[in-house]
Amino acid sequence: MNSKGISGYIIIVLLCLAGAGCGKKVEKARPVEKKVEEASQGLQQAPRVSPPAQVSGPAPGRKVTLYSFEGSAQYWDIPEWAREKQDYTAKSLEVSKDCASDGSSSLKLTADFPGRVWTAALIELEEYLDWTPYKSVSCDIFIPKDTPEGLKAKIILTVGEDWKFTEMTSAIFLVPGSWTTVGASLEPDTSDWRMTTVDDNFRKDVRKIAIRIESNKGPTYAGPIYVDNFRAEER
């Protein structure tokens, strides 16, 4: 082999050796947009996970308006026995369009709380009622914005043949300038009524309903108190 042949052979060998390291194909770097697109497709193809089932309590019952005071006091009044007591200070009761939580009118009770001692203003309805279908009762009470804080309210029932006087265990503080809901349960396991077991005998023979607003040595207040939307919740 002459020198030219040897040189050509050497060049061919070197070229082969240089190409040996490229036996594995090296992919070109893919554009970022392509990677994002593939990643997005991968996410879309991933199996969907269903959200956990939501656990909820019993569905709320339908609200039934028992007394709405639209144009009539519906036989609510200040009872004579309360007018005769010094610690009961309700002065008058009328239907008013000053404000309402439902409809266009409410009961306007005017009272005069002197402070210093416990006093109350009470309105009452005497009527034979069967509340067996209901699991709670409530009403809305409003006191003007400039009323001093401290007035409380509760619902009182008279039930059964012995006319048992049954009041809520706790009175609810009224919020000046806002409607406050005052209510209690009628369910068998409730403790909303003082020293009383609530059962069908209790619910089916309600004979009087009263709403009492209290000032326990304070505040001193003379003015209106509005009552509206006495309602029950069905079972």
Secondary structure as UniProt FT lines:
FT   HELIX           3..20
FT   TURN            21..22
FT   HELIX           32..45
FT   STRAND          63..67
FT   TURN            74..75
FT   HELIX           80..83
FT   TURN            86..87
FT   STRAND          90..96
FT   TURN            103..104
FT   STRAND          106..113
FT   STRAND          118..129
FT   TURN            132..133
FT   STRAND          134..142
FT   TURN            145..146
FT   TURN            149..150
FT   STRAND          152..159
FT   TURN            160..163
FT   STRAND          164..168
FT   STRAND          172..173
FT   TURN            176..177
FT   STRAND          179..185
FT   TURN            188..189
FT   TURN            194..195
FT   HELIX           200..203
FT   STRAND          206..216
FT   STRAND          221..234
//
